[in-house]
Amino acid sequence: DRETSGCLLIAKTRFAATALTGSFRHRSARKIYWALVAGVPKPKQGRISTYLAKEESEEDSIMRVAKHGDEGASHAVTYYAVVETSAQKLAWVSLKPVTGRQHQLRAHMAFIGHPIMGDGKYGGMENLPDGIAKKLHLHARRITFPHPRGGTVDITAPLPEFMRQSLEFFGFDPG
């Protein structure tokens, strides 16, 4: 998702691409995202399990929650945990996708009523406080995966400045 900041994994060789594809398929790669969301999810940690299907329109496409068996629907699972809250109006959350569907995190957070701030597709632009960047507040914070030639790779991406400023604006310490 090009609006998401943070870690981006690119294979340099066909061998590496094949190995990395297998890591994602077999779920041995682990991803952690940080997001600022509207409201505070209850419970403060949980699992979101839905089916998602692409819904096309003339000007755009979004992922919608679908039913098992719907045309084009794929199962999607995300774990979330609230890191901190600000006056019950918003939360800093950690997201761990098990599956890797297009816009999965954005669709899942909107589905549970807590869209990601700055997300124009899934409702995160509503009630955006003044002084907060009108950008998607979703950051691929960390990825770990088996190196194709052995060992483990563990990468952490620094926060983009706009997201660091937003976290600090609400009194959070992004460290």
Secondary structure, DSSP 8 states (H G I E B T S, - for coil): -TT-EE-----SSHHHHHHHHHHHHTT-SEEEEEEEEES--SSSEEEEEEEEEEEE-SS-EEEEEE-TTSTT-EEEEEEEEEEEEETTTEEEEEEEESS--TTHHHHHHHHTT--BTT-TTTTTTTT--TTS-SS--EEEEEEEEE-TTSSEEEEE----HHHHHHHHHTT----
